[in-house]
Amino acid sequence: MNFLDFLFIDSYGQLVLLAGVVFLAAIVRGCIGFGFSALVVASTSFWLEVKYIVVMVILMEIIASLFMLKNVKVDIDFKVLKALIITAVIGNILGVLLLANINPDYHQILISVYLLFIVAFSLSRFTFKKPVTQIRLNTTGLIAGFYDGMAAIGGIFLASMLTSSNFPIRTIRATAVVYFFIVEPTFFVSAYFNGLLHQEIFFTTAILILPMLIGITYGSKLFIILTERTLKRIVLIALCCLSIIGLIKVVLT
């Protein structure tokens, strides 16, 4: 039996490429606490089955959050976290339901348009004039939870909204780490009932854990060296390019 029969990819070349994507995205995750899922999904959604990638990325987010948890405890804003979690669980369940039933082309369009919106929103440097409210946090949690369930890309919306509400990057990084660790188990319960869990996903994830953890380790060191503005701009440019490629792929096929 071929080793690839246990994975959801078709060739060793794809496995190497996927490992490289995971490694680079993990560097970003280790550095700023978010962006991993968005980068992996955007980079692979036009050449791999999106449903497999989303489940794999969610599983890896839980592992990544557990790995980073010990280093971010002192920076967590528990009041903000609680407000986000309450509605994120509801949004996550609805997002998984859509993931299980949506046409792949429409799924790609939703992912690309969403990411382009996030890029434009972030580059505009919009900031809220009034202090953060419970309603804003609940709405942020609902939308982030929905896009996490639908495509594992809610984290970047969460980070954008918290940044626009003038939270320090350390607080955003820490809160995002714990947010993923708490919300993602909801995804797996919903995914199970929607028939999205397959053994190929777990085998593929197991192989990619090592490059992810190495990337997070390097990223955590870069957090001290690189400026927040520099890395965010790199991430946004990458997401913009990947989203445009995804849209072009849908149009041409």
C-alpha positions as CSV (number, residue, x, y, z in Angstrom):
1,M,0.0,0.0,0.0
2,N,1.3,3.5,-0.9
3,F,2.1,5.9,1.9
4,L,0.0,8.6,0.1
5,D,-3.1,6.4,0.5
6,F,-3.2,7.5,4.1
7,L,-3.1,11.2,3.2
8,F,-5.5,13.5,1.4
9,I,-2.9,14.7,-1.1
10,D,-1.9,13.0,-4.4
11,S,1.9,13.3,-4.6
12,Y,5.1,13.8,-2.5
13,G,5.6,17.1,-4.3
14,Q,2.3,18.3,-2.9
15,L,3.3,17.1,0.6
16,V,6.6,19.0,0.5
17,L,4.8,22.1,-0.8
18,L,2.2,21.9,1.9
19,A,4.8,21.4,4.6
20,G,6.6,24.6,3.3
21,V,3.3,26.6,3.4
22,V,2.6,25.3,7.0
23,F,6.2,26.2,8.1
24,L,6.0,29.8,6.8
25,A,2.5,30.4,8.1
26,A,3.6,29.0,11.5
27,I,6.4,31.6,11.6
28,V,3.7,34.3,11.3
29,R,1.5,32.6,13.9
30,G,4.4,32.4,16.4
31,C,5.2,36.1,15.8
32,I,1.8,37.8,15.9
33,G,-0.6,35.1,17.2
34,F,-2.8,34.9,14.1
35,G,-2.6,34.6,10.3
36,F,-1.7,30.9,10.2
37,S,-5.1,29.6,9.1
38,A,-5.7,32.4,6.6
39,L,-2.3,31.9,5.0
40,V,-2.6,28.1,4.8
41,V,-6.2,28.1,3.5
42,A,-5.5,30.9,1.0
43,S,-2.4,29.2,-0.3
44,T,-3.9,25.8,-0.8
45,S,-7.6,26.3,-1.5
46,F,-7.1,26.4,-5.2
47,W,-5.1,23.1,-5.5
48,L,-6.4,21.0,-2.6
49,E,-9.8,20.0,-1.3
50,V,-10.9,23.0,0.9
51,K,-12.9,20.9,3.3
52,Y,-9.9,18.7,4.1
53,I,-7.6,21.8,4.6
54,V,-10.1,23.6,6.9
55,V,-10.4,20.6,9.2
56,M,-6.6,20.1,9.2
57,V,-5.9,23.7,9.9
58,I,-8.4,23.8,12.8
59,L,-6.7,20.8,14.4
60,M,-3.3,22.4,14.0
61,E,-4.6,25.7,15.5
62,I,-5.5,23.8,18.7
63,I,-2.0,22.3,18.9
64,A,-0.4,25.6,18.1
65,S,-2.4,27.4,20.8
66,L,-1.5,24.7,23.4
67,F,2.2,25.1,22.4
68,M,2.1,28.9,22.8
69,L,-0.2,29.1,25.8
70,K,2.5,29.0,28.5
71,N,4.2,32.2,27.0
72,V,1.1,34.4,26.7
73,K,-0.8,33.9,30.0
74,V,0.1,37.2,31.5
75,D,-1.2,39.2,28.5
76,I,-4.7,37.7,28.2
77,D,-7.6,40.0,28.5
78,F,-10.2,37.7,30.0
79,K,-13.1,40.2,29.8
80,V,-12.6,40.6,26.1
81,L,-12.1,36.8,25.7
82,K,-15.4,36.0,27.4
83,A,-17.4,38.4,25.2
84,L,-15.9,37.0,22.1
85,I,-16.4,33.3,23.0
86,I,-20.1,33.6,23.8
87,T,-21.1,34.4,20.2
88,A,-18.1,32.7,18.5
89,V,-19.4,29.3,19.4
90,I,-22.8,30.0,17.7
91,G,-21.1,31.4,14.6
92,N,-18.8,28.4,14.4
93,I,-21.6,25.9,14.3
94,L,-23.3,27.9,11.5
95,G,-20.0,28.1,9.6
96,V,-19.4,24.3,9.8
97,L,-22.9,23.7,8.5
98,L,-22.2,25.9,5.4
99,L,-18.8,24.2,4.9
100,A,-20.4,20.8,4.7
101,N,-22.9,21.9,2.1
102,I,-21.4,24.7,-0.1
103,N,-20.3,24.3,-3.7
104,P,-16.4,24.4,-3.8
105,D,-16.4,27.2,-6.3
106,Y,-18.7,29.4,-4.3
107,H,-16.6,28.5,-1.2
108,Q,-13.4,29.8,-3.0
109,I,-15.2,33.0,-3.9
110,L,-16.4,33.6,-0.4
111,I,-12.8,33.0,1.0
112,S,-11.2,35.3,-1.6
113,V,-13.7,38.1,-1.2
114,Y,-13.5,37.9,2.6
115,L,-9.7,38.1,2.6
116,L,-9.6,41.0,0.2
117,F,-12.1,42.9,2.4
118,I,-9.8,42.2,5.4
119,V,-6.8,43.4,3.5
120,A,-8.6,46.6,2.4
121,F,-9.9,47.2,6.0
122,S,-6.4,46.7,7.5
123,L,-4.6,48.9,5.0
124,S,-7.1,51.7,5.6
125,R,-5.9,51.8,9.2
126,F,-9.4,52.5,10.4
127,T,-9.8,52.9,14.1
128,F,-12.9,53.1,16.2
129,K,-13.3,56.5,17.9
130,K,-15.4,55.2,20.8
131,P,-14.2,52.7,23.4
132,V,-14.9,49.0,22.8
133,T,-18.4,47.8,23.7
134,Q,-19.9,44.5,24.6
135,I,-22.0,44.6,21.4
136,R,-18.9,45.2,19.2
137,L,-17.1,42.3,20.9
138,N,-20.1,40.0,20.6
139,T,-20.5,40.8,16.9
140,T,-16.7,40.3,16.3
141,G,-17.0,36.9,18.0
142,L,-20.0,35.9,15.9
143,I,-18.4,36.8,12.6
144,A,-15.0,35.4,13.5
145,G,-16.6,32.2,14.7
146,F,-18.6,31.8,11.5
147,Y,-15.6,32.3,9.2
148,D,-13.6,29.9,11.4
149,G,-16.2,27.2,10.9
150,M,-16.7,28.0,7.2
151,A,-13.0,28.3,6.3
152,A,-10.8,28.5,9.4
153,I,-10.0,32.2,8.6
154,G,-11.9,34.0,11.4
155,G,-8.8,34.8,13.3
156,I,-7.6,37.5,11.0
157,F,-11.0,39.3,11.3
158,L,-10.7,39.0,15.0
159,A,-7.2,40.5,15.0
160,S,-8.3,43.3,12.6
161,M,-11.2,44.3,14.8
162,L,-9.1,44.2,18.0
163,T,-6.4,46.2,16.4
164,S,-8.9,48.8,15.2
165,S,-10.2,49.0,18.8
166,N,-6.6,50.0,19.8
167,F,-5.7,46.9,21.9
168,P,-2.0,46.4,22.3
169,I,-0.5,43.7,20.0
170,R,0.6,41.6,23.0
171,T,-3.0,41.5,24.2
172,I,-4.3,40.6,20.8
173,R,-1.7,37.9,20.4
174,A,-2.4,36.3,23.8
175,T,-6.2,36.6,23.5
176,A,-6.2,35.1,20.0
177,V,-4.1,32.1,21.2
178,V,-6.7,31.3,23.9
179,Y,-9.6,32.1,21.7
180,F,-8.6,29.4,19.2
181,F,-7.9,26.9,22.0
182,I,-11.4,27.3,23.4
183,V,-13.5,27.7,20.2
184,E,-12.0,25.1,17.9
185,P,-13.3,22.1,19.8
186,T,-16.8,23.3,19.0
187,F,-15.7,23.0,15.3
188,F,-14.9,19.3,15.7
189,V,-18.2,18.5,17.4
190,S,-20.0,20.2,14.5
191,A,-17.7,18.6,11.9
192,Y,-18.4,15.2,13.3
193,F,-22.2,15.6,13.0
194,N,-21.7,17.0,9.4
195,G,-19.5,14.1,8.2
196,L,-16.4,16.1,7.8
197,L,-13.9,14.1,9.8
198,H,-11.8,11.6,7.9
199,Q,-8.7,9.6,8.9
200,E,-6.7,11.0,6.0
201,I,-6.9,14.5,7.7
202,F,-5.5,13.2,11.0
203,F,-2.6,11.4,9.3
204,T,-1.7,14.4,7.2
205,T,-1.9,16.7,10.2
206,A,0.4,14.4,12.2
207,I,3.1,14.7,9.5
208,L,2.8,18.5,9.5
209,I,3.0,19.1,13.2
210,L,6.8,19.2,13.3
211,P,7.3,21.9,10.6
212,M,4.5,23.9,12.3
213,L,6.1,23.8,15.7
214,I,9.5,24.7,14.3
215,G,7.9,27.6,12.5
216,I,6.2,28.8,15.7
217,T,9.5,28.6,17.6
218,Y,11.2,30.8,15.0
219,G,8.2,33.2,14.8
220,S,8.3,33.6,18.6
221,K,11.9,34.8,18.4
222,L,11.0,37.1,15.5
223,F,8.3,38.7,17.7
224,I,11.2,40.4,19.6
225,I,13.1,41.4,16.4
226,L,10.6,42.5,13.8
227,T,8.2,45.4,14.1
228,E,4.5,44.6,14.2
229,R,3.9,47.0,11.2
230,T,6.5,45.2,9.0
231,L,5.1,41.7,9.5
232,K,1.5,42.7,9.2
233,R,2.2,44.4,5.9
234,I,3.9,41.3,4.6
235,V,0.9,39.1,5.7
236,L,-1.6,41.5,4.1
237,I,0.3,41.6,0.8
238,A,0.5,37.8,0.7
239,L,-3.2,37.4,1.4
240,C,-4.1,39.9,-1.2
241,C,-2.1,38.1,-3.9
242,L,-3.4,34.7,-2.9
243,S,-7.0,35.9,-2.8
244,I,-6.7,37.3,-6.4
245,I,-5.1,34.0,-7.6
246,G,-8.0,32.1,-6.0
247,L,-10.6,34.3,-7.8
248,I,-8.8,34.0,-11.1
249,K,-8.7,30.2,-10.7
250,V,-12.5,30.1,-10.2
251,V,-13.1,32.3,-13.2
252,L,-10.9,30.3,-15.5
253,T,-12.1,26.8,-14.6
